[in-house]
Amino acid sequence: MEFKYPHDRVVFFSDAVFAIAITLLVIEIKIPTHEQIHELGMSGVLSKLIPLFIGFLISFLVTALFWRWHLVIMHFVKSVDNRLVWLNVWLLIFVALLPFSSGFYSENFSSNGPFFLYCIDLAFIGLFSYAITAYVIKKENLAETLGKKQAQWMRLRAFITPVVFLLCIPLALISPIAGRSGFVLIFVFQIIGNRYYRNK
């Protein structure tokens, strides 16, 4: 007989990791010293912090979207088994790494290496989100509960994010600006998919 884990403890633990990770993102934005303000002026200091604020905003929004999707998919889970726990643990490993990969990228905004590491981290979060989604759909028989089209869109929607972040890597080699703004495609594809499957 397989042990069933308490559903609420899995969700609360996941919420805590998401909350800590999303809070730690702001730590990478260092408070300017009095000497820096005196030397560069307020506008100069703030302009140097722009890449850090951009990295923080993007990472915060993306992490919030992953957290929201985690809430949605866990809503359909009736019982938590060992496989789901370990898929969730792997997801949280890469969520916990996000403050580091985000800070590394923000501090080296124009370098491709840190940006690629950042994309890989987010892609792994997306891949494990997809794995959890696909497993829950199968385990809880959501294709029958919600309908085949809805279950299909849930699976496809979860797959969009890792694909987009992986595509940002070769795209950045062609055009650094396009690669770094490529995450916008996530919202574009989701809007298109929502409209398509709503019509279905």
TORPA-4810 file (N, C-alpha, C, O; in nm, 3 decimals):
<nodes>
NODE_1_0.084_-0.120_0.000_0.000_0.000_0.000_0.088_0.125_0.000_0.176_0.141_0.085_M
NODE_2_0.065_0.213_-0.095_0.146_0.334_-0.107_0.099_0.440_-0.008_-0.021_0.461_0.011_E
NODE_3_0.197_0.505_0.054_0.166_0.610_0.151_0.112_0.734_0.079_0.166_0.775_-0.024_F
NODE_4_0.007_0.792_0.135_-0.051_0.915_0.081_-0.011_1.032_0.171_-0.030_1.029_0.292_K
NODE_5_0.045_1.134_0.109_0.093_1.250_0.185_-0.021_1.348_0.209_-0.113_1.359_0.128_Y
NODE_6_-0.016_1.421_0.322_-0.119_1.523_0.348_-0.114_1.633_0.242_-0.011_1.696_0.222_P
NODE_7_-0.224_1.653_0.176_-0.232_1.749_0.064_-0.197_1.890_0.109_-0.122_1.961_0.041_H
NODE_8_-0.251_1.932_0.224_-0.229_2.070_0.267_-0.083_2.099_0.302_-0.036_2.210_0.280_D
NODE_9_-0.012_1.999_0.356_0.128_2.021_0.392_0.215_2.037_0.266_0.309_2.116_0.266_R
NODE_10_0.183_1.963_0.162_0.257_1.975_0.036_0.235_2.114_-0.024_0.330_2.177_-0.071_V
NODE_11_0.112_2.161_-0.022_0.079_2.292_-0.077_0.142_2.403_0.006_0.199_2.497_-0.049_V
NODE_12_0.133_2.394_0.139_0.188_2.498_0.227_0.340_2.505_0.214_0.398_2.614_0.212_F
NODE_13_0.405_2.389_0.205_0.550_2.386_0.189_0.589_2.450_0.055_0.685_2.528_0.049_F
NODE_14_0.516_2.418_-0.049_0.543_2.476_-0.181_0.523_2.627_-0.178_0.604_2.701_-0.233_S
NODE_15_0.415_2.672_-0.116_0.389_2.816_-0.104_0.504_2.887_-0.032_0.543_2.997_-0.070_D
NODE_16_0.557_2.822_0.072_0.666_2.882_0.148_0.791_2.899_0.062_0.856_3.003_0.068_A
NODE_17_0.824_2.796_-0.017_0.943_2.804_-0.103_0.924_2.912_-0.209_1.015_2.991_-0.235_V
NODE_18_0.806_2.917_-0.271_0.778_3.023_-0.368_0.789_3.161_-0.304_0.848_3.252_-0.361_F
NODE_19_0.733_3.175_-0.184_0.734_3.304_-0.116_0.876_3.349_-0.081_0.911_3.466_-0.098_A
NODE_20_0.957_3.256_-0.031_1.095_3.291_0.004_1.174_3.327_-0.120_1.248_3.426_-0.121_I
NODE_21_1.160_3.248_-0.226_1.234_3.273_-0.350_1.196_3.408_-0.410_1.283_3.484_-0.453_A
NODE_22_1.067_3.437_-0.411_1.021_3.562_-0.474_1.063_3.683_-0.390_1.082_3.792_-0.443_I
NODE_23_1.077_3.664_-0.259_1.121_3.772_-0.171_1.271_3.797_-0.185_1.316_3.911_-0.183_T
NODE_24_1.347_3.689_-0.198_1.492_3.700_-0.210_1.536_3.769_-0.339_1.649_3.815_-0.349_L
NODE_25_1.447_3.775_-0.437_1.482_3.840_-0.563_1.524_3.985_-0.543_1.613_4.035_-0.612_L
NODE_26_1.461_4.052_-0.448_1.487_4.195_-0.430_1.621_4.220_-0.359_1.673_4.331_-0.362_V
NODE_27_1.676_4.117_-0.295_1.802_4.134_-0.223_1.916_4.169_-0.318_2.013_4.235_-0.280_I
NODE_28_1.903_4.125_-0.443_2.009_4.153_-0.540_2.016_4.301_-0.577_2.116_4.347_-0.633_E
NODE_29_1.911_4.377_-0.545_1.914_4.521_-0.571_1.976_4.589_-0.450_1.909_4.613_-0.349_I
NODE_30_2.104_4.619_-0.460_2.178_4.675_-0.347_2.141_4.822_-0.324_2.126_4.899_-0.419_K
NODE_31_2.126_4.859_-0.200_2.096_4.998_-0.165_2.221_5.083_-0.189_2.328_5.050_-0.137_I
NODE_32_2.211_5.191_-0.267_2.328_5.275_-0.295_2.383_5.338_-0.167_2.309_5.377_-0.077_P
NODE_33_2.514_5.346_-0.161_2.579_5.409_-0.046_2.579_5.561_-0.063_2.555_5.613_-0.172_T
NODE_34_2.606_5.629_0.047_2.614_5.776_0.042_2.723_5.821_-0.054_2.708_5.920_-0.125_H
NODE_35_2.835_5.747_-0.054_2.947_5.783_-0.143_2.908_5.770_-0.289_2.944_5.855_-0.371_E
NODE_36_2.834_5.664_-0.323_2.791_5.644_-0.461_2.695_5.754_-0.506_2.705_5.804_-0.618_Q
NODE_37_2.604_5.792_-0.418_2.510_5.899_-0.450_2.584_6.032_-0.468_2.553_6.109_-0.558_I
NODE_38_2.683_6.057_-0.383_2.760_6.181_-0.392_2.842_6.184_-0.521_2.857_6.289_-0.584_H
NODE_39_2.896_6.067_-0.559_2.982_6.061_-0.678_2.903_6.063_-0.808_2.939_6.135_-0.901_E
NODE_40_2.794_5.986_-0.816_2.720_5.970_-0.941_2.592_6.053_-0.947_2.537_6.076_-1.055_L
NODE_41_2.544_6.098_-0.832_2.417_6.166_-0.828_2.302_6.066_-0.825_2.321_5.948_-0.856_G
NODE_42_2.184_6.113_-0.787_2.069_6.023_-0.775_2.033_5.957_-0.908_2.009_5.837_-0.914_M
NODE_43_2.031_6.037_-1.015_1.994_5.982_-1.146_2.098_5.881_-1.194_2.062_5.779_-1.254_S
NODE_44_2.225_5.909_-1.168_2.331_5.817_-1.210_2.324_5.684_-1.138_2.340_5.578_-1.198_G
NODE_45_2.299_5.690_-1.008_2.287_5.568_-0.928_2.168_5.485_-0.973_2.179_5.363_-0.990_V
NODE_46_2.054_5.551_-0.993_1.933_5.479_-1.033_1.946_5.419_-1.172_1.894_5.310_-1.198_L
NODE_47_2.015_5.490_-1.263_2.032_5.438_-1.398_2.116_5.310_-1.397_2.093_5.220_-1.478_S
NODE_48_2.213_5.302_-1.305_2.294_5.181_-1.294_2.215_5.064_-1.238_2.250_4.948_-1.259_K
NODE_49_2.106_5.095_-1.166_2.022_4.990_-1.107_1.912_4.941_-1.200_1.842_4.845_-1.168_L
NODE_50_1.896_5.006_-1.315_1.788_4.970_-1.407_1.791_4.822_-1.446_1.687_4.757_-1.439_I
NODE_51_1.907_4.765_-1.487_1.908_4.622_-1.520_1.863_4.533_-1.405_1.795_4.432_-1.426_P
NODE_52_1.900_4.571_-1.282_1.859_4.492_-1.166_1.708_4.499_-1.145_1.645_4.399_-1.111_L
NODE_53_1.651_4.617_-1.165_1.506_4.631_-1.150_1.433_4.554_-1.260_1.328_4.495_-1.235_F
NODE_54_1.487_4.556_-1.380_1.425_4.482_-1.491_1.428_4.332_-1.460_1.327_4.263_-1.475_I
NODE_55_1.544_4.283_-1.417_1.556_4.142_-1.382_1.463_4.103_-1.268_1.401_3.997_-1.271_G
NODE_56_1.453_4.190_-1.168_1.363_4.165_-1.055_1.218_4.157_-1.101_1.145_4.065_-1.063_F
NODE_57_1.176_4.254_-1.183_1.036_4.259_-1.227_0.999_4.136_-1.310_0.894_4.076_-1.288_L
NODE_58_1.086_4.100_-1.405_1.059_3.983_-1.489_1.053_3.856_-1.405_0.960_3.776_-1.418_I
NODE_59_1.151_3.838_-1.318_1.156_3.718_-1.235_1.038_3.711_-1.138_0.983_3.604_-1.114_S
NODE_60_1.001_3.825_-1.084_0.887_3.829_-0.991_0.758_3.786_-1.062_0.683_3.703_-1.012_F
NODE_61_0.734_3.844_-1.181_0.612_3.812_-1.255_0.609_3.666_-1.300_0.507_3.599_-1.289_L
NODE_62_0.722_3.618_-1.351_0.728_3.479_-1.398_0.709_3.383_-1.282_0.636_3.284_-1.294_V
NODE_63_0.775_3.410_-1.168_0.759_3.325_-1.050_0.615_3.326_-1.001_0.561_3.223_-0.961_T
NODE_64_0.553_3.444_-1.004_0.413_3.456_-0.962_0.322_3.373_-1.053_0.225_3.313_-1.007_A
NODE_65_0.354_3.371_-1.183_0.274_3.291_-1.277_0.290_3.141_-1.249_0.193_3.065_-1.254_L
NODE_66_0.414_3.099_-1.220_0.437_2.958_-1.184_0.363_2.923_-1.056_0.303_2.816_-1.046_F
NODE_67_0.366_3.013_-0.959_0.297_2.988_-0.832_0.146_2.977_-0.852_0.081_2.889_-0.797_W
NODE_68_0.093_3.068_-0.933_-0.051_3.065_-0.961_-0.090_2.933_-1.028_-0.191_2.872_-0.994_R
NODE_69_-0.008_2.891_-1.124_-0.040_2.765_-1.193_-0.029_2.647_-1.098_-0.106_2.551_-1.108_W
NODE_70_0.065_2.653_-1.005_0.080_2.547_-0.906_-0.047_2.540_-0.819_-0.094_2.430_-0.788_H
NODE_71_-0.101_2.655_-0.781_-0.226_2.657_-0.704_-0.340_2.594_-0.782_-0.419_2.516_-0.728_L
NODE_72_-0.348_2.629_-0.910_-0.456_2.577_-0.995_-0.448_2.426_-1.006_-0.548_2.356_-0.984_V
NODE_73_-0.331_2.374_-1.041_-0.320_2.230_-1.066_-0.335_2.149_-0.937_-0.390_2.040_-0.939_I
NODE_74_-0.284_2.204_-0.824_-0.297_2.130_-0.698_-0.441_2.129_-0.648_-0.478_2.045_-0.566_M
NODE_75_-0.523_2.220_-0.698_-0.665_2.222_-0.663_-0.734_2.093_-0.707_-0.829_2.048_-0.643_H
NODE_76_-0.686_2.034_-0.816_-0.749_1.915_-0.871_-0.696_1.786_-0.811_-0.746_1.678_-0.841_F
NODE_77_-0.594_1.796_-0.725_-0.532_1.676_-0.667_-0.613_1.629_-0.547_-0.633_1.703_-0.451_V
NODE_78_-0.659_1.507_-0.554_-0.737_1.451_-0.444_-0.648_1.385_-0.340_-0.678_1.388_-0.220_K
NODE_79_-0.539_1.325_-0.385_-0.443_1.263_-0.294_-0.303_1.277_-0.352_-0.284_1.270_-0.473_S
NODE_80_-0.206_1.298_-0.265_-0.067_1.319_-0.307_0.012_1.191_-0.286_0.026_1.144_-0.173_V
NODE_81_0.064_1.135_-0.395_0.145_1.013_-0.384_0.293_1.047_-0.393_0.332_1.163_-0.406_D
NODE_82_0.376_0.943_-0.386_0.521_0.962_-0.382_0.574_1.027_-0.510_0.662_1.113_-0.504_N
NODE_83_0.520_0.988_-0.624_0.568_1.044_-0.750_0.540_1.193_-0.759_0.625_1.270_-0.803_R
NODE_84_0.422_1.232_-0.717_0.386_1.374_-0.722_0.472_1.456_-0.626_0.511_1.568_-0.657_L
NODE_85_0.502_1.399_-0.510_0.588_1.468_-0.413_0.725_1.495_-0.472_0.778_1.605_-0.459_V
NODE_86_0.783_1.395_-0.538_0.917_1.413_-0.593_0.920_1.502_-0.715_1.018_1.574_-0.736_W
NODE_87_0.817_1.501_-0.796_0.807_1.598_-0.905_0.800_1.739_-0.849_0.860_1.832_-0.903_L
NODE_88_0.727_1.752_-0.739_0.713_1.883_-0.674_0.845_1.928_-0.612_0.880_2.046_-0.617_N
NODE_89_0.919_1.834_-0.553_1.050_1.866_-0.493_1.146_1.917_-0.600_1.216_2.016_-0.579_V
NODE_90_1.149_1.852_-0.715_1.238_1.896_-0.824_1.197_2.033_-0.876_1.282_2.116_-0.910_W
NODE_91_1.068_2.057_-0.884_1.020_2.189_-0.922_1.073_2.295_-0.826_1.122_2.399_-0.868_L
NODE_92_1.063_2.269_-0.696_1.102_2.366_-0.594_1.253_2.387_-0.588_1.299_2.494_-0.548_L
NODE_93_1.330_2.286_-0.628_1.476_2.303_-0.633_1.512_2.417_-0.728_1.594_2.503_-0.695_I
NODE_94_1.449_2.418_-0.846_1.482_2.520_-0.945_1.416_2.654_-0.912_1.465_2.759_-0.953_F
NODE_95_1.304_2.650_-0.839_1.245_2.775_-0.790_1.339_2.839_-0.688_1.360_2.960_-0.690_V
NODE_96_1.397_2.757_-0.599_1.489_2.809_-0.497_1.617_2.864_-0.558_1.681_2.952_-0.500_A
NODE_97_1.655_2.814_-0.676_1.775_2.863_-0.745_1.752_2.996_-0.817_1.847_3.063_-0.858_L
NODE_98_1.626_3.034_-0.832_1.593_3.152_-0.913_1.656_3.282_-0.862_1.703_3.360_-0.945_L
NODE_99_1.659_3.309_-0.731_1.726_3.433_-0.687_1.872_3.440_-0.731_1.921_3.548_-0.765_P
NODE_100_1.942_3.325_-0.732_2.081_3.325_-0.778_2.089_3.349_-0.928_2.163_3.437_-0.972_F
NODE_101_2.015_3.272_-1.008_2.025_3.285_-1.153_1.976_3.423_-1.199_2.031_3.481_-1.293_S
NODE_102_1.873_3.475_-1.132_1.821_3.608_-1.166_1.922_3.716_-1.130_1.945_3.808_-1.209_S
NODE_103_1.983_3.705_-1.011_2.083_3.804_-0.970_2.208_3.799_-1.056_2.264_3.903_-1.091_G
NODE_104_2.250_3.679_-1.091_2.368_3.662_-1.177_2.344_3.726_-1.314_2.432_3.792_-1.369_F
NODE_105_2.225_3.704_-1.367_2.189_3.762_-1.497_2.178_3.915_-1.488_2.227_3.987_-1.575_Y
NODE_106_2.113_3.963_-1.382_2.093_4.108_-1.367_2.225_4.183_-1.351_2.240_4.294_-1.402_S
NODE_107_2.320_4.120_-1.280_2.451_4.184_-1.260_2.535_4.182_-1.387_2.630_4.260_-1.402_E
NODE_108_2.501_4.092_-1.479_2.575_4.080_-1.605_2.476_4.083_-1.722_2.470_3.992_-1.804_N
NODE_109_2.400_4.192_-1.725_2.283_4.202_-1.812_2.316_4.183_-1.960_2.236_4.125_-2.034_F
NODE_110_2.430_4.229_-2.003_2.465_4.223_-2.146_2.541_4.097_-2.185_2.571_4.077_-2.302_S
NODE_111_2.573_4.011_-2.089_2.649_3.888_-2.117_2.554_3.772_-2.145_2.452_3.757_-2.077_S
NODE_112_2.588_3.691_-2.243_2.501_3.581_-2.282_2.503_3.465_-2.182_2.400_3.404_-2.156_N
NODE_113_2.623_3.435_-2.125_2.634_3.322_-2.035_2.537_3.326_-1.918_2.461_3.231_-1.899_G
NODE_114_2.536_3.434_-1.839_2.440_3.444_-1.728_2.295_3.441_-1.775_2.208_3.386_-1.706_P
NODE_115_2.268_3.501_-1.893_2.132_3.499_-1.945_2.090_3.356_-1.980_1.977_3.317_-1.955_F
NODE_116_2.181_3.278_-2.039_2.151_3.139_-2.073_2.122_3.057_-1.947_2.030_2.975_-1.945_F
NODE_117_2.202_3.080_-1.842_2.179_3.009_-1.715_2.042_3.044_-1.658_1.972_2.957_-1.608_L
NODE_118_2.006_3.170_-1.667_1.875_3.216_-1.620_1.763_3.148_-1.697_1.665_3.102_-1.638_Y
NODE_119_1.777_3.142_-1.830_1.676_3.078_-1.914_1.664_2.929_-1.883_1.554_2.874_-1.879_C
NODE_120_1.779_2.864_-1.861_1.778_2.720_-1.830_1.707_2.694_-1.698_1.630_2.599_-1.687_I
NODE_121_1.732_2.778_-1.598_1.665_2.764_-1.469_1.514_2.775_-1.486_1.438_2.692_-1.436_D
NODE_122_1.469_2.878_-1.558_1.326_2.898_-1.579_1.268_2.786_-1.664_1.154_2.744_-1.643_L
NODE_123_1.346_2.737_-1.760_1.298_2.627_-1.844_1.276_2.501_-1.761_1.178_2.428_-1.782_A
NODE_124_1.366_2.474_-1.665_1.349_2.357_-1.578_1.228_2.373_-1.486_1.157_2.276_-1.461_F
NODE_125_1.205_2.494_-1.437_1.083_2.517_-1.358_0.960_2.487_-1.445_0.865_2.423_-1.400_I
NODE_126_0.964_2.534_-1.570_0.854_2.509_-1.662_0.837_2.362_-1.695_0.725_2.313_-1.704_G
NODE_127_0.949_2.291_-1.713_0.941_2.148_-1.746_0.880_2.067_-1.633_0.800_1.976_-1.657_L
NODE_128_0.918_2.099_-1.509_0.861_2.025_-1.396_0.716_2.068_-1.369_0.636_1.988_-1.321_F
NODE_129_0.683_2.192_-1.401_0.543_2.234_-1.394_0.460_2.155_-1.494_0.349_2.111_-1.466_S
NODE_130_0.517_2.138_-1.612_0.450_2.057_-1.715_0.436_1.911_-1.670_0.331_1.850_-1.687_Y
NODE_131_0.545_1.856_-1.613_0.541_1.716_-1.569_0.434_1.697_-1.461_0.362_1.597_-1.463_A
NODE_132_0.424_1.791_-1.368_0.321_1.783_-1.264_0.182_1.793_-1.326_0.091_1.718_-1.290_I
NODE_133_0.166_1.886_-1.420_0.037_1.904_-1.486_-0.006_1.778_-1.559_-0.119_1.733_-1.544_T
NODE_134_0.085_1.721_-1.638_0.053_1.600_-1.716_0.021_1.484_-1.623_-0.070_1.405_-1.650_A
NODE_135_0.094_1.473_-1.512_0.070_1.363_-1.419_-0.064_1.378_-1.348_-0.138_1.281_-1.333_Y
NODE_136_-0.096_1.499_-1.306_-0.223_1.523_-1.237_-0.341_1.500_-1.331_-0.443_1.443_-1.291_V
NODE_137_-0.328_1.543_-1.456_-0.435_1.520_-1.555_-0.462_1.371_-1.570_-0.577_1.329_-1.576_I
NODE_138_-0.355_1.292_-1.577_-0.370_1.147_-1.592_-0.419_1.083_-1.462_-0.511_1.002_-1.463_K
NODE_139_-0.358_1.120_-1.352_-0.388_1.059_-1.222_-0.532_1.086_-1.178_-0.600_0.997_-1.128_K
NODE_140_-0.577_1.209_-1.197_-0.711_1.248_-1.152_-0.815_1.240_-1.264_-0.930_1.280_-1.246_E
NODE_141_-0.773_1.187_-1.377_-0.864_1.167_-1.491_-0.938_1.297_-1.528_-1.060_1.298_-1.542_N
NODE_142_-0.862_1.405_-1.544_-0.922_1.536_-1.571_-0.979_1.546_-1.712_-1.064_1.631_-1.739_L
NODE_143_-0.932_1.460_-1.802_-0.988_1.461_-1.938_-1.136_1.427_-1.935_-1.214_1.475_-2.018_A
NODE_144_-1.175_1.343_-1.840_-1.317_1.308_-1.826_-1.390_1.411_-1.741_-1.505_1.445_-1.770_E
NODE_145_-1.325_1.460_-1.637_-1.389_1.556_-1.546_-1.411_1.691_-1.611_-1.519_1.749_-1.602_T
NODE_146_-1.306_1.743_-1.678_-1.312_1.877_-1.736_-1.339_1.877_-1.886_-1.375_1.980_-1.943_L
NODE_147_-1.321_1.763_-1.949_-1.335_1.755_-2.094_-1.199_1.742_-2.159_-1.100_1.794_-2.108_G
NODE_148_-1.193_1.674_-2.272_-1.065_1.648_-2.338_-0.997_1.776_-2.384_-0.876_1.789_-2.372_K
NODE_149_-1.075_1.869_-2.438_-1.016_1.993_-2.489_-0.954_2.076_-2.377_-0.845_2.132_-2.393_K
NODE_150_-1.024_2.085_-2.264_-0.972_2.161_-2.150_-0.844_2.098_-2.096_-0.747_2.168_-2.067_Q
NODE_151_-0.844_1.966_-2.083_-0.726_1.895_-2.035_-0.610_1.911_-2.133_-0.494_1.927_-2.093_A
NODE_152_-0.642_1.906_-2.262_-0.538_1.925_-2.364_-0.476_2.064_-2.355_-0.355_2.078_-2.367_Q
NODE_153_-0.559_2.166_-2.335_-0.509_2.302_-2.325_-0.429_2.322_-2.198_-0.329_2.395_-2.199_W
NODE_154_-0.468_2.260_-2.088_-0.392_2.269_-1.963_-0.251_2.215_-1.982_-0.153_2.274_-1.936_M
NODE_155_-0.242_2.100_-2.052_-0.111_2.040_-2.077_-0.028_2.126_-2.171_0.091_2.148_-2.147_R
NODE_156_-0.090_2.174_-2.276_-0.019_2.257_-2.374_0.024_2.390_-2.314_0.134_2.439_-2.342_L
NODE_157_-0.062_2.449_-2.234_-0.032_2.577_-2.170_0.091_2.565_-2.080_0.176_2.655_-2.078_R
NODE_158_0.101_2.454_-2.007_0.216_2.433_-1.919_0.344_2.411_-1.999_0.454_2.437_-1.948_A
NODE_159_0.331_2.363_-2.124_0.448_2.333_-2.206_0.502_2.458_-2.276_0.618_2.459_-2.319_F
NODE_160_0.420_2.561_-2.287_0.462_2.683_-2.358_0.582_2.749_-2.292_0.677_2.787_-2.360_I
NODE_161_0.578_2.762_-2.159_0.682_2.837_-2.087_0.822_2.780_-2.106_0.912_2.854_-2.143_T
NODE_162_0.844_2.649_-2.080_0.981_2.598_-2.099_1.029_2.609_-2.243_1.147_2.635_-2.268_P
NODE_163_0.938_2.590_-2.338_0.977_2.600_-2.479_1.021_2.741_-2.513_1.122_2.760_-2.581_V
NODE_164_0.947_2.842_-2.465_0.981_2.981_-2.494_1.117_3.018_-2.435_1.199_3.080_-2.502_V
NODE_165_1.141_2.979_-2.308_1.269_3.015_-2.246_1.387_2.942_-2.310_1.497_2.997_-2.316_F
NODE_166_1.366_2.822_-2.359_1.473_2.753_-2.430_1.497_2.818_-2.566_1.611_2.825_-2.613_L
NODE_167_1.392_2.866_-2.630_1.406_2.934_-2.758_1.477_3.069_-2.743_1.540_3.117_-2.836_L
NODE_168_1.466_3.129_-2.625_1.533_3.258_-2.601_1.684_3.247_-2.610_1.752_3.345_-2.638_C
NODE_169_1.739_3.127_-2.586_1.884_3.109_-2.588_1.940_3.126_-2.730_2.027_3.210_-2.750_I
NODE_170_1.892_3.047_-2.829_1.944_3.070_-2.966_1.902_3.206_-3.021_1.974_3.266_-3.101_P
NODE_171_1.785_3.254_-2.978_1.739_3.385_-3.025_1.833_3.496_-2.979_1.856_3.592_-3.052_L
NODE_172_1.887_3.483_-2.857_1.979_3.584_-2.804_2.110_3.586_-2.881_2.177_3.690_-2.887_A
NODE_173_2.148_3.474_-2.941_2.270_3.469_-3.021_2.254_3.548_-3.151_2.350_3.602_-3.205_L
NODE_174_2.130_3.552_-3.199_2.101_3.627_-3.322_2.078_3.774_-3.290_2.132_3.864_-3.355_I
NODE_175_1.995_3.797_-3.186_1.963_3.933_-3.145_1.949_3.937_-2.993_1.849_3.887_-2.940_S
NODE_176_2.046_3.996_-2.923_2.039_4.001_-2.776_1.910_4.064_-2.724_1.853_4.017_-2.625_P
NODE_177_1.864_4.169_-2.790_1.741_4.236_-2.745_1.620_4.143_-2.762_1.536_4.132_-2.673_I
NODE_178_1.613_4.077_-2.877_1.501_3.985_-2.903_1.503_3.869_-2.805_1.398_3.826_-2.756_A
NODE_179_1.622_3.817_-2.777_1.633_3.705_-2.684_1.588_3.742_-2.544_1.520_3.663_-2.478_G
NODE_180_1.625_3.861_-2.499_1.592_3.904_-2.363_1.447_3.948_-2.349_1.395_3.954_-2.237_R
NODE_181_1.383_3.979_-2.458_1.240_4.016_-2.452_1.151_3.902_-2.502_1.030_3.918_-2.514_S
NODE_182_1.212_3.788_-2.530_1.136_3.676_-2.587_1.032_3.618_-2.494_0.938_3.553_-2.539_G
NODE_183_1.048_3.643_-2.362_0.950_3.588_-2.267_0.809_3.640_-2.292_0.711_3.578_-2.250_F
NODE_184_0.798_3.753_-2.362_0.666_3.809_-2.395_0.584_3.710_-2.477_0.461_3.713_-2.473_V
NODE_185_0.653_3.622_-2.551_0.583_3.523_-2.633_0.497_3.429_-2.548_0.398_3.375_-2.596_L
NODE_186_0.534_3.411_-2.422_0.454_3.327_-2.332_0.311_3.381_-2.324_0.215_3.306_-2.338_I
NODE_187_0.299_3.512_-2.302_0.167_3.574_-2.290_0.093_3.574_-2.423_-0.029_3.557_-2.428_F
NODE_188_0.168_3.595_-2.532_0.107_3.595_-2.666_0.046_3.458_-2.697_-0.069_3.449_-2.738_V
NODE_189_0.125_3.352_-2.676_0.078_3.216_-2.705_-0.038_3.177_-2.614_-0.131_3.108_-2.656_F
NODE_190_-0.033_3.221_-2.489_-0.141_3.186_-2.397_-0.271_3.257_-2.435_-0.378_3.198_-2.425_Q
NODE_191_-0.262_3.382_-2.478_-0.381_3.454_-2.523_-0.442_3.387_-2.645_-0.563_3.369_-2.654_I
NODE_192_-0.355_3.352_-2.740_-0.402_3.284_-2.862_-0.466_3.150_-2.826_-0.573_3.116_-2.876_I
NODE_193_-0.398_3.074_-2.739_-0.451_2.944_-2.698_-0.583_2.955_-2.623_-0.674_2.875_-2.645_G
NODE_194_-0.593_3.054_-2.535_-0.719_3.074_-2.461_-0.836_3.100_-2.556_-0.944_3.044_-2.541_N
NODE_195_-0.812_3.185_-2.654_-0.918_3.218_-2.750_-0.954_3.098_-2.836_-1.071_3.073_-2.863_R
NODE_196_-0.852_3.023_-2.879_-0.875_2.906_-2.965_-0.956_2.800_-2.892_-1.056_2.750_-2.944_Y
NODE_197_-0.913_2.766_-2.770_-0.982_2.659_-2.698_-1.115_2.705_-2.641_-1.203_2.622_-2.616_Y
NODE_198_-1.132_2.836_-2.620_-1.262_2.887_-2.577_-1.364_2.868_-2.689_-1.479_2.832_-2.664_R
NODE_199_-1.321_2.893_-2.811_-1.409_2.872_-2.926_-1.441_2.725_-2.946_-1.550_2.690_-2.992_N
NODE_200_-1.346_2.637_-2.911_-1.369_2.495_-2.924_-1.473_2.445_-2.822_-1.504_2.326_-2.819_K
</nodes>
